[in-house]
């Protein structure tokens, strides 16, 4: 009997991304698309998503771990990693 490797078998999608992360990302993308279509401003959308993410992190990580996540995010901004597609 043939056995195919898929997300249900190993927890990763075809790109090597954890399946839950890939699914969550797709849901967030749709939510952003919906809010943009409702003429909600970019700053409001980003602030709401960041607030939700912070709440989720605080429920599953210690304060020190959340601070480390934030330090990593700040380092990414300072390194220009978030502006790779802009000119």
N, CA, C and O atoms as a Maestro MAE file, in Angstrom:
{
 s_m_m2io_version
 :::
 2.0.0
}

f_m_ct {
 s_m_title
 :::
 protein
 m_atom[348] {
  # First column is atom index #
  i_m_mmod_type
  r_m_x_coord
  r_m_y_coord
  r_m_z_coord
  i_m_residue_number
  s_m_chain_name
  s_m_pdb_residue_name
  s_m_pdb_atom_name
  i_m_atomic_number
  :::
  1 25 0.846 -1.174 0.000 1 A "UNK " " N  " 7
  2 3 0.000 0.000 0.000 1 A "UNK " " CA " 6
  3 2 0.893 1.238 0.000 1 A "UNK " " C  " 6
  4 15 1.812 1.339 0.813 1 A "UNK " " O  " 8
  5 25 0.628 2.184 -0.909 2 A "UNK " " N  " 7
  6 3 1.401 3.416 -1.027 2 A "UNK " " CA " 6
  7 2 1.046 4.348 0.115 2 A "UNK " " C  " 6
  8 15 -0.088 4.386 0.594 2 A "UNK " " O  " 8
  9 25 2.066 5.104 0.538 3 A "UNK " " N  " 7
  10 3 1.856 6.048 1.628 3 A "UNK " " CA " 6
  11 2 2.396 7.401 1.201 3 A "UNK " " C  " 6
  12 15 3.592 7.536 0.942 3 A "UNK " " O  " 8
  13 25 1.523 8.416 1.124 4 A "UNK " " N  " 7
  14 3 1.931 9.749 0.710 4 A "UNK " " CA " 6
  15 2 2.320 10.573 1.925 4 A "UNK " " C  " 6
  16 15 1.678 10.492 2.972 4 A "UNK " " O  " 8
  17 25 3.396 11.383 1.780 5 A "UNK " " N  " 7
  18 3 3.776 12.322 2.823 5 A "UNK " " CA " 6
  19 2 2.940 13.575 2.666 5 A "UNK " " C  " 6
  20 15 2.997 14.230 1.625 5 A "UNK " " O  " 8
  21 25 2.175 13.914 3.667 6 A "UNK " " N  " 7
  22 3 1.421 15.160 3.666 6 A "UNK " " CA " 6
  23 2 1.404 15.722 5.070 6 A "UNK " " C  " 6
  24 15 1.990 15.149 5.989 6 A "UNK " " O  " 8
  25 25 0.726 16.853 5.232 7 A "UNK " " N  " 7
  26 3 0.727 17.539 6.525 7 A "UNK " " CA " 6
  27 2 0.211 16.646 7.635 7 A "UNK " " C  " 6
  28 15 0.681 16.748 8.768 7 A "UNK " " O  " 8
  29 25 -0.742 15.772 7.343 8 A "UNK " " N  " 7
  30 3 -1.295 14.927 8.386 8 A "UNK " " CA " 6
  31 2 -0.305 13.849 8.819 8 A "UNK " " C  " 6
  32 15 -0.436 13.298 9.912 8 A "UNK " " O  " 8
  33 25 0.676 13.543 7.983 9 A "UNK " " N  " 7
  34 3 1.651 12.522 8.322 9 A "UNK " " CA " 6
  35 2 2.818 13.062 9.146 9 A "UNK " " C  " 6
  36 15 3.244 12.432 10.113 9 A "UNK " " O  " 8
  37 25 3.334 14.229 8.761 10 A "UNK " " N  " 7
  38 3 4.544 14.718 9.417 10 A "UNK " " CA " 6
  39 2 4.398 16.096 10.053 10 A "UNK " " C  " 6
  40 15 5.357 16.581 10.653 10 A "UNK " " O  " 8
  41 25 3.270 16.732 9.951 11 A "UNK " " N  " 7
  42 3 3.041 18.034 10.552 11 A "UNK " " CA " 6
  43 2 3.570 19.208 9.756 11 A "UNK " " C  " 6
  44 15 3.503 20.344 10.225 11 A "UNK " " O  " 8
  45 25 4.100 18.964 8.551 12 A "UNK " " N  " 7
  46 3 4.635 20.028 7.712 12 A "UNK " " CA " 6
  47 2 3.917 20.031 6.376 12 A "UNK " " C  " 6
  48 15 3.455 18.989 5.909 12 A "UNK " " O  " 8
  49 25 3.821 21.226 5.749 13 A "UNK " " N  " 7
  50 3 3.231 21.289 4.419 13 A "UNK " " CA " 6
  51 2 4.310 21.025 3.373 13 A "UNK " " C  " 6
  52 15 5.450 20.711 3.713 13 A "UNK " " O  " 8
  53 25 3.947 21.152 2.111 14 A "UNK " " N  " 7
  54 3 4.874 20.817 1.029 14 A "UNK " " CA " 6
  55 2 6.083 21.750 0.957 14 A "UNK " " C  " 6
  56 15 7.075 21.413 0.312 14 A "UNK " " O  " 8
  57 25 6.021 22.925 1.612 15 A "UNK " " N  " 7
  58 3 7.162 23.846 1.609 15 A "UNK " " CA " 6
  59 2 8.055 23.670 2.830 15 A "UNK " " C  " 6
  60 15 9.051 24.379 2.973 15 A "UNK " " O  " 8
  61 25 7.714 22.740 3.707 16 A "UNK " " N  " 7
  62 3 8.507 22.522 4.906 16 A "UNK " " CA " 6
  63 2 8.089 23.381 6.082 16 A "UNK " " C  " 6
  64 15 8.744 23.373 7.125 16 A "UNK " " O  " 8
  65 25 6.995 24.128 5.920 17 A "UNK " " N  " 7
  66 3 6.460 24.961 6.995 17 A "UNK " " CA " 6
  67 2 5.538 24.113 7.862 17 A "UNK " " C  " 6
  68 15 4.773 23.303 7.338 17 A "UNK " " O  " 8
  69 25 5.601 24.289 9.195 18 A "UNK " " N  " 7
  70 3 4.654 23.557 10.038 18 A "UNK " " CA " 6
  71 2 3.221 23.804 9.559 18 A "UNK " " C  " 6
  72 15 2.842 24.947 9.303 18 A "UNK " " O  " 8
  73 25 2.439 22.758 9.440 19 A "UNK " " N  " 7
  74 3 1.091 22.856 8.876 19 A "UNK " " CA " 6
  75 2 0.216 23.848 9.634 19 A "UNK " " C  " 6
  76 15 -0.530 24.607 9.014 19 A "UNK " " O  " 8
  77 25 0.294 23.855 10.970 20 A "UNK " " N  " 7
  78 3 -0.508 24.798 11.744 20 A "UNK " " CA " 6
  79 2 -0.121 26.238 11.429 20 A "UNK " " C  " 6
  80 15 -0.988 27.105 11.322 20 A "UNK " " O  " 8
  81 25 1.178 26.498 11.279 21 A "UNK " " N  " 7
  82 3 1.638 27.844 10.959 21 A "UNK " " CA " 6
  83 2 1.163 28.266 9.575 21 A "UNK " " C  " 6
  84 15 0.724 29.399 9.380 21 A "UNK " " O  " 8
  85 25 1.251 27.359 8.628 22 A "UNK " " N  " 7
  86 3 0.794 27.646 7.271 22 A "UNK " " CA " 6
  87 2 -0.701 27.956 7.264 22 A "UNK " " C  " 6
  88 15 -1.139 28.905 6.613 22 A "UNK " " O  " 8
  89 25 -1.475 27.163 7.981 23 A "UNK " " N  " 7
  90 3 -2.924 27.363 8.060 23 A "UNK " " CA " 6
  91 2 -3.241 28.683 8.754 23 A "UNK " " C  " 6
  92 15 -4.073 29.453 8.275 23 A "UNK " " O  " 8
  93 25 -2.581 28.946 9.882 24 A "UNK " " N  " 7
  94 3 -2.824 30.196 10.611 24 A "UNK " " CA " 6
  95 2 -2.467 31.392 9.742 24 A "UNK " " C  " 6
  96 15 -3.190 32.388 9.738 24 A "UNK " " O  " 8
  97 25 -1.371 31.310 9.008 25 A "UNK " " N  " 7
  98 3 -0.970 32.398 8.118 25 A "UNK " " CA " 6
  99 2 -2.002 32.666 7.048 25 A "UNK " " C  " 6
  100 15 -2.285 33.819 6.721 25 A "UNK " " O  " 8
  101 25 -2.566 31.599 6.501 26 A "UNK " " N  " 7
  102 3 -3.595 31.759 5.465 26 A "UNK " " CA " 6
  103 2 -4.846 32.429 6.038 26 A "UNK " " C  " 6
  104 15 -5.467 33.261 5.376 26 A "UNK " " O  " 8
  105 25 -5.211 32.067 7.264 27 A "UNK " " N  " 7
  106 3 -6.377 32.671 7.907 27 A "UNK " " CA " 6
  107 2 -6.122 34.160 8.161 27 A "UNK " " C  " 6
  108 15 -6.996 34.992 7.918 27 A "UNK " " O  " 8
  109 25 -4.932 34.488 8.647 28 A "UNK " " N  " 7
  110 3 -4.588 35.894 8.895 28 A "UNK " " CA " 6
  111 2 -4.600 36.673 7.583 28 A "UNK " " C  " 6
  112 15 -5.114 37.791 7.531 28 A "UNK " " O  " 8
  113 25 -4.041 36.096 6.529 29 A "UNK " " N  " 7
  114 3 -4.061 36.771 5.222 29 A "UNK " " CA " 6
  115 2 -5.480 37.078 4.776 29 A "UNK " " C  " 6
  116 15 -5.748 38.164 4.263 29 A "UNK " " O  " 8
  117 25 -6.392 36.132 4.967 30 A "UNK " " N  " 7
  118 3 -7.802 36.358 4.593 30 A "UNK " " CA " 6
  119 2 -8.425 37.435 5.466 30 A "UNK " " C  " 6
  120 15 -9.203 38.254 4.977 30 A "UNK " " O  " 8
  121 25 -8.094 37.444 6.755 31 A "UNK " " N  " 7
  122 3 -8.627 38.468 7.656 31 A "UNK " " CA " 6
  123 2 -8.141 39.860 7.236 31 A "UNK " " C  " 6
  124 15 -8.910 40.821 7.242 31 A "UNK " " O  " 8
  125 25 -6.858 39.958 6.872 32 A "UNK " " N  " 7
  126 3 -6.311 41.235 6.409 32 A "UNK " " CA " 6
  127 2 -7.005 41.660 5.121 32 A "UNK " " C  " 6
  128 15 -7.375 42.824 4.966 32 A "UNK " " O  " 8
  129 25 -7.178 40.733 4.216 33 A "UNK " " N  " 7
  130 3 -7.871 41.034 2.950 33 A "UNK " " CA " 6
  131 2 -9.282 41.540 3.221 33 A "UNK " " C  " 6
  132 15 -9.726 42.509 2.604 33 A "UNK " " O  " 8
  133 25 -9.991 40.887 4.143 34 A "UNK " " N  " 7
  134 3 -11.351 41.295 4.485 34 A "UNK " " CA " 6
  135 2 -11.362 42.707 5.083 34 A "UNK " " C  " 6
  136 15 -12.156 43.556 4.676 34 A "UNK " " O  " 8
  137 25 -10.470 42.949 6.055 35 A "UNK " " N  " 7
  138 3 -10.450 44.255 6.707 35 A "UNK " " CA " 6
  139 2 -10.068 45.366 5.726 35 A "UNK " " C  " 6
  140 15 -10.625 46.463 5.781 35 A "UNK " " O  " 8
  141 25 -9.131 45.086 4.840 36 A "UNK " " N  " 7
  142 3 -8.757 46.052 3.813 36 A "UNK " " CA " 6
  143 2 -9.953 46.361 2.931 36 A "UNK " " C  " 6
  144 15 -10.182 47.515 2.571 36 A "UNK " " O  " 8
  145 25 -10.714 45.335 2.584 37 A "UNK " " N  " 7
  146 3 -11.919 45.513 1.783 37 A "UNK " " CA " 6
  147 2 -12.993 46.308 2.501 37 A "UNK " " C  " 6
  148 15 -13.863 46.899 1.862 37 A "UNK " " O  " 8
  149 25 -12.938 46.326 3.827 38 A "UNK " " N  " 7
  150 3 -13.878 47.114 4.629 38 A "UNK " " CA " 6
  151 2 -13.355 48.530 4.869 38 A "UNK " " C  " 6
  152 15 -13.920 49.283 5.662 38 A "UNK " " O  " 8
  153 25 -12.274 48.882 4.176 39 A "UNK " " N  " 7
  154 3 -11.644 50.207 4.282 39 A "UNK " " CA " 6
  155 2 -11.135 50.523 5.687 39 A "UNK " " C  " 6
  156 15 -11.171 51.669 6.136 39 A "UNK " " O  " 8
  157 25 -10.664 49.487 6.366 40 A "UNK " " N  " 7
  158 3 -10.016 49.684 7.659 40 A "UNK " " CA " 6
  159 2 -8.558 50.025 7.358 40 A "UNK " " C  " 6
  160 15 -7.923 49.361 6.540 40 A "UNK " " O  " 8
  161 25 -8.035 51.038 8.003 41 A "UNK " " N  " 7
  162 3 -6.676 51.503 7.733 41 A "UNK " " CA " 6
  163 2 -5.607 50.486 8.119 41 A "UNK " " C  " 6
  164 15 -5.793 49.651 9.005 41 A "UNK " " O  " 8
  165 25 -4.493 50.590 7.426 42 A "UNK " " N  " 7
  166 3 -3.381 49.671 7.651 42 A "UNK " " CA " 6
  167 2 -2.887 49.697 9.096 42 A "UNK " " C  " 6
  168 15 -2.618 48.647 9.678 42 A "UNK " " O  " 8
  169 25 -2.766 50.885 9.674 43 A "UNK " " N  " 7
  170 3 -2.287 50.981 11.051 43 A "UNK " " CA " 6
  171 2 -3.261 50.322 12.015 43 A "UNK " " C  " 6
  172 15 -2.835 49.644 12.950 43 A "UNK " " O  " 8
  173 25 -4.560 50.505 11.807 44 A "UNK " " N  " 7
  174 3 -5.561 49.878 12.669 44 A "UNK " " CA " 6
  175 2 -5.506 48.358 12.537 44 A "UNK " " C  " 6
  176 15 -5.583 47.643 13.536 44 A "UNK " " O  " 8
  177 25 -5.375 47.869 11.313 45 A "UNK " " N  " 7
  178 3 -5.288 46.418 11.088 45 A "UNK " " CA " 6
  179 2 -4.053 45.859 11.779 45 A "UNK " " C  " 6
  180 15 -4.135 44.879 12.521 45 A "UNK " " O  " 8
  181 25 -2.908 46.490 11.531 46 A "UNK " " N  " 7
  182 3 -1.657 46.002 12.113 46 A "UNK " " CA " 6
  183 2 -1.697 46.061 13.638 46 A "UNK " " C  " 6
  184 15 -1.234 45.140 14.310 46 A "UNK " " O  " 8
  185 25 -2.248 47.137 14.179 47 A "UNK " " N  " 7
  186 3 -2.332 47.272 15.635 47 A "UNK " " CA " 6
  187 2 -3.222 46.198 16.244 47 A "UNK " " C  " 6
  188 15 -2.892 45.624 17.281 47 A "UNK " " O  " 8
  189 25 -4.345 45.931 15.598 48 A "UNK " " N  " 7
  190 3 -5.252 44.897 16.101 48 A "UNK " " CA " 6
  191 2 -4.596 43.514 16.036 48 A "UNK " " C  " 6
  192 15 -4.710 42.724 16.973 48 A "UNK " " O  " 8
  193 25 -3.915 43.228 14.938 49 A "UNK " " N  " 7
  194 3 -3.238 41.942 14.807 49 A "UNK " " CA " 6
  195 2 -2.103 41.804 15.814 49 A "UNK " " C  " 6
  196 15 -1.924 40.743 16.413 49 A "UNK " " O  " 8
  197 25 -1.341 42.870 15.997 50 A "UNK " " N  " 7
  198 3 -0.249 42.833 16.973 50 A "UNK " " CA " 6
  199 2 -0.787 42.651 18.384 50 A "UNK " " C  " 6
  200 15 -0.237 41.881 19.172 50 A "UNK " " O  " 8
  201 25 -1.864 43.362 18.700 51 A "UNK " " N  " 7
  202 3 -2.479 43.210 20.018 51 A "UNK " " CA " 6
  203 2 -2.967 41.790 20.248 51 A "UNK " " C  " 6
  204 15 -2.785 41.231 21.330 51 A "UNK " " O  " 8
  205 25 -3.585 41.211 19.233 52 A "UNK " " N  " 7
  206 3 -4.042 39.823 19.349 52 A "UNK " " CA " 6
  207 2 -2.885 38.859 19.502 52 A "UNK " " C  " 6
  208 15 -2.952 37.914 20.287 52 A "UNK " " O  " 8
  209 25 -1.812 39.103 18.740 53 A "UNK " " N  " 7
  210 3 -0.627 38.244 18.837 53 A "UNK " " CA " 6
  211 2 0.007 38.347 20.220 53 A "UNK " " C  " 6
  212 15 0.417 37.342 20.801 53 A "UNK " " O  " 8
  213 25 0.083 39.562 20.736 54 A "UNK " " N  " 7
  214 3 0.658 39.749 22.073 54 A "UNK " " CA " 6
  215 2 -0.174 39.032 23.135 54 A "UNK " " C  " 6
  216 15 0.365 38.416 24.054 54 A "UNK " " O  " 8
  217 25 -1.488 39.123 22.994 55 A "UNK " " N  " 7
  218 3 -2.362 38.411 23.929 55 A "UNK " " CA " 6
  219 2 -2.167 36.909 23.858 55 A "UNK " " C  " 6
  220 15 -2.136 36.232 24.885 55 A "UNK " " O  " 8
  221 25 -2.037 36.389 22.651 56 A "UNK " " N  " 7
  222 3 -1.820 34.952 22.467 56 A "UNK " " CA " 6
  223 2 -0.487 34.534 23.067 56 A "UNK " " C  " 6
  224 15 -0.407 33.524 23.766 56 A "UNK " " O  " 8
  225 25 0.559 35.308 22.798 57 A "UNK " " N  " 7
  226 3 1.876 34.993 23.359 57 A "UNK " " CA " 6
  227 2 1.849 35.019 24.882 57 A "UNK " " C  " 6
  228 15 2.431 34.149 25.530 57 A "UNK " " O  " 8
  229 25 1.180 36.008 25.451 58 A "UNK " " N  " 7
  230 3 1.165 36.136 26.913 58 A "UNK " " CA " 6
  231 2 0.405 35.000 27.586 58 A "UNK " " C  " 6
  232 15 0.632 34.709 28.760 58 A "UNK " " O  " 8
  233 25 -0.492 34.363 26.852 59 A "UNK " " N  " 7
  234 3 -1.214 33.220 27.411 59 A "UNK " " CA " 6
  235 2 -0.412 31.923 27.326 59 A "UNK " " C  " 6
  236 15 -0.707 30.959 28.033 59 A "UNK " " O  " 8
  237 25 0.604 31.901 26.459 60 A "UNK " " N  " 7
  238 3 1.325 30.638 26.267 60 A "UNK " " CA " 6
  239 2 2.808 30.705 26.614 60 A "UNK " " C  " 6
  240 15 3.484 29.676 26.609 60 A "UNK " " O  " 8
  241 25 3.331 31.902 26.917 61 A "UNK " " N  " 7
  242 3 4.743 32.054 27.249 61 A "UNK " " CA " 6
  243 2 4.905 32.881 28.518 61 A "UNK " " C  " 6
  244 15 4.012 33.633 28.910 61 A "UNK " " O  " 8
  245 25 6.052 32.727 29.144 62 A "UNK " " N  " 7
  246 3 6.377 33.572 30.298 62 A "UNK " " CA " 6
  247 2 6.643 34.994 29.827 62 A "UNK " " C  " 6
  248 15 6.869 35.234 28.641 62 A "UNK " " O  " 8
  249 25 6.614 35.929 30.762 63 A "UNK " " N  " 7
  250 3 6.912 37.321 30.410 63 A "UNK " " CA " 6
  251 2 8.306 37.439 29.801 63 A "UNK " " C  " 6
  252 15 8.498 38.170 28.829 63 A "UNK " " O  " 8
  253 25 9.273 36.729 30.363 64 A "UNK " " N  " 7
  254 3 10.638 36.789 29.831 64 A "UNK " " CA " 6
  255 2 10.701 36.263 28.400 64 A "UNK " " C  " 6
  256 15 11.438 36.804 27.576 64 A "UNK " " O  " 8
  257 25 9.943 35.225 28.101 65 A "UNK " " N  " 7
  258 3 9.923 34.680 26.744 65 A "UNK " " CA " 6
  259 2 9.269 35.665 25.776 65 A "UNK " " C  " 6
  260 15 9.729 35.816 24.644 65 A "UNK " " O  " 8
  261 25 8.204 36.333 26.207 66 A "UNK " " N  " 7
  262 3 7.553 37.341 25.361 66 A "UNK " " CA " 6
  263 2 8.523 38.486 25.095 66 A "UNK " " C  " 6
  264 15 8.607 38.984 23.973 66 A "UNK " " O  " 8
  265 25 9.251 38.901 26.120 67 A "UNK " " N  " 7
  266 3 10.240 39.966 25.945 67 A "UNK " " CA " 6
  267 2 11.305 39.543 24.940 67 A "UNK " " C  " 6
  268 15 11.732 40.362 24.127 67 A "UNK " " O  " 8
  269 25 11.745 38.290 24.975 68 A "UNK " " N  " 7
  270 3 12.737 37.815 24.018 68 A "UNK " " CA " 6
  271 2 12.175 37.826 22.602 68 A "UNK " " C  " 6
  272 15 12.887 38.181 21.662 68 A "UNK " " O  " 8
  273 25 10.913 37.444 22.433 69 A "UNK " " N  " 7
  274 3 10.266 37.512 21.116 69 A "UNK " " CA " 6
  275 2 10.270 38.950 20.613 69 A "UNK " " C  " 6
  276 15 10.570 39.204 19.447 69 A "UNK " " O  " 8
  277 25 9.938 39.887 21.492 70 A "UNK " " N  " 7
  278 3 9.922 41.302 21.114 70 A "UNK " " CA " 6
  279 2 11.316 41.810 20.770 70 A "UNK " " C  " 6
  280 15 11.478 42.572 19.817 70 A "UNK " " O  " 8
  281 25 12.328 41.395 21.538 71 A "UNK " " N  " 7
  282 3 13.706 41.777 21.211 71 A "UNK " " CA " 6
  283 2 14.099 41.245 19.831 71 A "UNK " " C  " 6
  284 15 14.748 41.950 19.058 71 A "UNK " " O  " 8
  285 25 13.711 40.013 19.522 72 A "UNK " " N  " 7
  286 3 13.999 39.440 18.205 72 A "UNK " " CA " 6
  287 2 13.301 40.231 17.101 72 A "UNK " " C  " 6
  288 15 13.874 40.459 16.036 72 A "UNK " " O  " 8
  289 25 12.053 40.648 17.362 73 A "UNK " " N  " 7
  290 3 11.314 41.440 16.378 73 A "UNK " " CA " 6
  291 2 11.988 42.794 16.164 73 A "UNK " " C  " 6
  292 15 12.113 43.256 15.029 73 A "UNK " " O  " 8
  293 25 12.415 43.421 17.240 74 A "UNK " " N  " 7
  294 3 13.104 44.714 17.133 74 A "UNK " " CA " 6
  295 2 14.393 44.555 16.329 74 A "UNK " " C  " 6
  296 15 14.706 45.390 15.481 74 A "UNK " " O  " 8
  297 25 15.134 43.492 16.592 75 A "UNK " " N  " 7
  298 3 16.378 43.247 15.852 75 A "UNK " " CA " 6
  299 2 16.093 43.060 14.364 75 A "UNK " " C  " 6
  300 15 16.873 43.518 13.528 75 A "UNK " " O  " 8
  301 25 15.002 42.403 14.025 76 A "UNK " " N  " 7
  302 3 14.626 42.217 12.624 76 A "UNK " " CA " 6
  303 2 14.304 43.545 11.955 76 A "UNK " " C  " 6
  304 15 14.684 43.778 10.808 76 A "UNK " " O  " 8
  305 25 13.603 44.415 12.674 77 A "UNK " " N  " 7
  306 3 13.278 45.746 12.129 77 A "UNK " " CA " 6
  307 2 14.566 46.529 11.911 77 A "UNK " " C  " 6
  308 15 14.771 47.111 10.846 77 A "UNK " " O  " 8
  309 25 15.427 46.544 12.914 78 A "UNK " " N  " 7
  310 3 16.685 47.297 12.802 78 A "UNK " " CA " 6
  311 2 17.561 46.778 11.673 78 A "UNK " " C  " 6
  312 15 18.297 47.550 11.057 78 A "UNK " " O  " 8
  313 25 17.494 45.479 11.393 79 A "UNK " " N  " 7
  314 3 18.307 44.880 10.327 79 A "UNK " " CA " 6
  315 2 17.688 45.092 8.957 79 A "UNK " " C  " 6
  316 15 18.287 44.726 7.946 79 A "UNK " " O  " 8
  317 25 16.491 45.683 8.907 80 A "UNK " " N  " 7
  318 3 15.833 45.935 7.630 80 A "UNK " " CA " 6
  319 2 15.143 44.726 7.033 80 A "UNK " " C  " 6
  320 15 14.777 44.736 5.857 80 A "UNK " " O  " 8
  321 25 14.962 43.689 7.827 81 A "UNK " " N  " 7
  322 3 14.370 42.449 7.312 81 A "UNK " " CA " 6
  323 2 12.905 42.589 6.892 81 A "UNK " " C  " 6
  324 15 12.415 41.800 6.084 81 A "UNK " " O  " 8
  325 25 12.215 43.574 7.429 82 A "UNK " " N  " 7
  326 3 10.800 43.745 7.113 82 A "UNK " " CA " 6
  327 2 10.594 44.581 5.864 82 A "UNK " " C  " 6
  328 15 9.469 44.666 5.371 82 A "UNK " " O  " 8
  329 25 11.626 45.192 5.340 83 A "UNK " " N  " 7
  330 3 11.517 46.071 4.181 83 A "UNK " " CA " 6
  331 2 12.154 45.478 2.941 83 A "UNK " " C  " 6
  332 15 12.491 46.211 2.011 83 A "UNK " " O  " 8
  333 25 12.323 44.184 2.909 84 A "UNK " " N  " 7
  334 3 13.017 43.532 1.792 84 A "UNK " " CA " 6
  335 2 12.332 43.758 0.452 84 A "UNK " " C  " 6
  336 15 13.003 43.736 -0.580 84 A "UNK " " O  " 8
  337 25 11.021 43.976 0.429 85 A "UNK " " N  " 7
  338 3 10.305 44.149 -0.829 85 A "UNK " " CA " 6
  339 2 10.086 45.599 -1.225 85 A "UNK " " C  " 6
  340 15 9.553 45.865 -2.303 85 A "UNK " " O  " 8
  341 25 10.486 46.548 -0.377 86 A "UNK " " N  " 7
  342 3 10.258 47.963 -0.663 86 A "UNK " " CA " 6
  343 2 11.489 48.597 -1.276 86 A "UNK " " C  " 6
  344 15 12.615 48.145 -1.070 86 A "UNK " " O  " 8
  345 25 11.249 49.659 -2.037 87 A "UNK " " N  " 7
  346 3 12.365 50.423 -2.635 87 A "UNK " " CA " 6
  347 2 12.315 51.842 -2.172 87 A "UNK " " C  " 6
  348 15 13.163 52.647 -2.559 87 A "UNK " " O  " 8
  :::
 }
 m_bond[347] {
  # First column is bond index #
  i_m_from
  i_m_to
  i_m_order
  :::
  1 1 2 1
  2 2 3 1
  3 3 4 2
  4 3 5 1
  5 5 6 1
  6 6 7 1
  7 7 8 2
  8 7 9 1
  9 9 10 1
  10 10 11 1
  11 11 12 2
  12 11 13 1
  13 13 14 1
  14 14 15 1
  15 15 16 2
  16 15 17 1
  17 17 18 1
  18 18 19 1
  19 19 20 2
  20 19 21 1
  21 21 22 1
  22 22 23 1
  23 23 24 2
  24 23 25 1
  25 25 26 1
  26 26 27 1
  27 27 28 2
  28 27 29 1
  29 29 30 1
  30 30 31 1
  31 31 32 2
  32 31 33 1
  33 33 34 1
  34 34 35 1
  35 35 36 2
  36 35 37 1
  37 37 38 1
  38 38 39 1
  39 39 40 2
  40 39 41 1
  41 41 42 1
  42 42 43 1
  43 43 44 2
  44 43 45 1
  45 45 46 1
  46 46 47 1
  47 47 48 2
  48 47 49 1
  49 49 50 1
  50 50 51 1
  51 51 52 2
  52 51 53 1
  53 53 54 1
  54 54 55 1
  55 55 56 2
  56 55 57 1
  57 57 58 1
  58 58 59 1
  59 59 60 2
  60 59 61 1
  61 61 62 1
  62 62 63 1
  63 63 64 2
  64 63 65 1
  65 65 66 1
  66 66 67 1
  67 67 68 2
  68 67 69 1
  69 69 70 1
  70 70 71 1
  71 71 72 2
  72 71 73 1
  73 73 74 1
  74 74 75 1
  75 75 76 2
  76 75 77 1
  77 77 78 1
  78 78 79 1
  79 79 80 2
  80 79 81 1
  81 81 82 1
  82 82 83 1
  83 83 84 2
  84 83 85 1
  85 85 86 1
  86 86 87 1
  87 87 88 2
  88 87 89 1
  89 89 90 1
  90 90 91 1
  91 91 92 2
  92 91 93 1
  93 93 94 1
  94 94 95 1
  95 95 96 2
  96 95 97 1
  97 97 98 1
  98 98 99 1
  99 99 100 2
  100 99 101 1
  101 101 102 1
  102 102 103 1
  103 103 104 2
  104 103 105 1
  105 105 106 1
  106 106 107 1
  107 107 108 2
  108 107 109 1
  109 109 110 1
  110 110 111 1
  111 111 112 2
  112 111 113 1
  113 113 114 1
  114 114 115 1
  115 115 116 2
  116 115 117 1
  117 117 118 1
  118 118 119 1
  119 119 120 2
  120 119 121 1
  121 121 122 1
  122 122 123 1
  123 123 124 2
  124 123 125 1
  125 125 126 1
  126 126 127 1
  127 127 128 2
  128 127 129 1
  129 129 130 1
  130 130 131 1
  131 131 132 2
  132 131 133 1
  133 133 134 1
  134 134 135 1
  135 135 136 2
  136 135 137 1
  137 137 138 1
  138 138 139 1
  139 139 140 2
  140 139 141 1
  141 141 142 1
  142 142 143 1
  143 143 144 2
  144 143 145 1
  145 145 146 1
  146 146 147 1
  147 147 148 2
  148 147 149 1
  149 149 150 1
  150 150 151 1
  151 151 152 2
  152 151 153 1
  153 153 154 1
  154 154 155 1
  155 155 156 2
  156 155 157 1
  157 157 158 1
  158 158 159 1
  159 159 160 2
  160 159 161 1
  161 161 162 1
  162 162 163 1
  163 163 164 2
  164 163 165 1
  165 165 166 1
  166 166 167 1
  167 167 168 2
  168 167 169 1
  169 169 170 1
  170 170 171 1
  171 171 172 2
  172 171 173 1
  173 173 174 1
  174 174 175 1
  175 175 176 2
  176 175 177 1
  177 177 178 1
  178 178 179 1
  179 179 180 2
  180 179 181 1
  181 181 182 1
  182 182 183 1
  183 183 184 2
  184 183 185 1
  185 185 186 1
  186 186 187 1
  187 187 188 2
  188 187 189 1
  189 189 190 1
  190 190 191 1
  191 191 192 2
  192 191 193 1
  193 193 194 1
  194 194 195 1
  195 195 196 2
  196 195 197 1
  197 197 198 1
  198 198 199 1
  199 199 200 2
  200 199 201 1
  201 201 202 1
  202 202 203 1
  203 203 204 2
  204 203 205 1
  205 205 206 1
  206 206 207 1
  207 207 208 2
  208 207 209 1
  209 209 210 1
  210 210 211 1
  211 211 212 2
  212 211 213 1
  213 213 214 1
  214 214 215 1
  215 215 216 2
  216 215 217 1
  217 217 218 1
  218 218 219 1
  219 219 220 2
  220 219 221 1
  221 221 222 1
  222 222 223 1
  223 223 224 2
  224 223 225 1
  225 225 226 1
  226 226 227 1
  227 227 228 2
  228 227 229 1
  229 229 230 1
  230 230 231 1
  231 231 232 2
  232 231 233 1
  233 233 234 1
  234 234 235 1
  235 235 236 2
  236 235 237 1
  237 237 238 1
  238 238 239 1
  239 239 240 2
  240 239 241 1
  241 241 242 1
  242 242 243 1
  243 243 244 2
  244 243 245 1
  245 245 246 1
  246 246 247 1
  247 247 248 2
  248 247 249 1
  249 249 250 1
  250 250 251 1
  251 251 252 2
  252 251 253 1
  253 253 254 1
  254 254 255 1
  255 255 256 2
  256 255 257 1
  257 257 258 1
  258 258 259 1
  259 259 260 2
  260 259 261 1
  261 261 262 1
  262 262 263 1
  263 263 264 2
  264 263 265 1
  265 265 266 1
  266 266 267 1
  267 267 268 2
  268 267 269 1
  269 269 270 1
  270 270 271 1
  271 271 272 2
  272 271 273 1
  273 273 274 1
  274 274 275 1
  275 275 276 2
  276 275 277 1
  277 277 278 1
  278 278 279 1
  279 279 280 2
  280 279 281 1
  281 281 282 1
  282 282 283 1
  283 283 284 2
  284 283 285 1
  285 285 286 1
  286 286 287 1
  287 287 288 2
  288 287 289 1
  289 289 290 1
  290 290 291 1
  291 291 292 2
  292 291 293 1
  293 293 294 1
  294 294 295 1
  295 295 296 2
  296 295 297 1
  297 297 298 1
  298 298 299 1
  299 299 300 2
  300 299 301 1
  301 301 302 1
  302 302 303 1
  303 303 304 2
  304 303 305 1
  305 305 306 1
  306 306 307 1
  307 307 308 2
  308 307 309 1
  309 309 310 1
  310 310 311 1
  311 311 312 2
  312 311 313 1
  313 313 314 1
  314 314 315 1
  315 315 316 2
  316 315 317 1
  317 317 318 1
  318 318 319 1
  319 319 320 2
  320 319 321 1
  321 321 322 1
  322 322 323 1
  323 323 324 2
  324 323 325 1
  325 325 326 1
  326 326 327 1
  327 327 328 2
  328 327 329 1
  329 329 330 1
  330 330 331 1
  331 331 332 2
  332 331 333 1
  333 333 334 1
  334 334 335 1
  335 335 336 2
  336 335 337 1
  337 337 338 1
  338 338 339 1
  339 339 340 2
  340 339 341 1
  341 341 342 1
  342 342 343 1
  343 343 344 2
  344 343 345 1
  345 345 346 1
  346 346 347 1
  347 347 348 2
  :::
 }
}
